[in-house]
Amino acid sequence: MNHADWIGFIGVFQILLAYTLNVSGRLEKNSLTFILLNLFGGILACLASVLMKYIPFIILEGVWSIVSLIALIKRKN
């Protein structure tokens, strides 16, 4: 596996971990941990997609990161 694969793996793992913990009732959707796992996971997955030049996932993970960032900003207010 190359660097892009490892970056993507870590990012996707964070997103899936957040989802699994939320569905199992261990993390609320408004918790800081949930939002940060999604934000940093999305950023890493987006970066890996940029390195692989795969436009559909750049868009998907870019939007995922923006939505998570908005949730973080709203949480602080």
C-alpha positions in Angstrom: 0.0 0.0 0.0 1.2 3.5 -0.8 0.8 6.8 1.2 -2.5 7.7 -0.4 -3.9 4.3 0.5 -2.9 4.7 4.2 -4.2 8.2 4.4 -7.5 7.1 2.9 -7.7 4.0 5.1 -7.2 6.1 8.3 -9.8 8.7 7.1 -12.4 6.1 6.2 -11.8 4.2 9.4 -12.5 7.4 11.4 -15.8 8.0 9.5 -16.9 4.4 10.0 -15.9 4.5 13.6 -18.0 7.6 14.2 -21.0 6.0 12.4 -20.7 2.7 14.3 -20.5 4.4 17.6 -23.5 6.6 16.8 -25.7 3.8 15.6 -24.8 1.7 18.7 -25.8 4.6 20.9 -22.3 5.3 22.2 -21.9 8.7 20.6 -24.5 11.4 20.0 -24.6 13.1 16.6 -23.9 16.4 18.3 -21.0 15.3 20.4 -17.6 16.8 19.8 -16.0 13.4 19.3 -18.5 12.4 16.6 -18.1 15.7 14.7 -14.3 15.7 14.9 -14.1 12.0 13.8 -16.2 12.9 10.7 -14.3 16.1 10.0 -10.8 14.7 10.2 -11.9 11.5 8.6 -13.4 13.4 5.7 -10.4 15.6 5.3 -8.0 12.6 5.2 -10.3 10.7 2.8 -10.5 13.8 0.6 -6.7 14.2 0.6 -6.3 10.5 -0.4 -8.8 11.0 -3.2 -6.9 14.1 -4.4 -3.6 12.1 -4.4 -5.4 9.4 -6.5 -7.0 12.0 -8.7 -10.5 10.4 -8.2 -12.9 13.3 -8.7 -16.2 11.6 -7.4 -14.7 10.9 -4.0 -13.0 14.3 -3.8 -16.5 15.8 -4.1 -18.0 13.3 -1.7 -15.4 13.7 1.0 -15.0 17.4 0.4 -18.7 17.9 1.1 -18.5 15.5 4.0 -15.8 17.7 5.5 -17.7 20.9 4.9 -20.8 19.6 6.5 -18.8 18.4 9.5 -17.1 21.8 9.8 -20.5 23.5 9.7 -21.7 21.2 12.5 -18.6 22.1 14.6 -19.2 25.8 14.1 -22.9 25.5 15.0 -21.9 23.5 18.1 -19.6 26.2 19.4 -22.4 28.8 19.1 
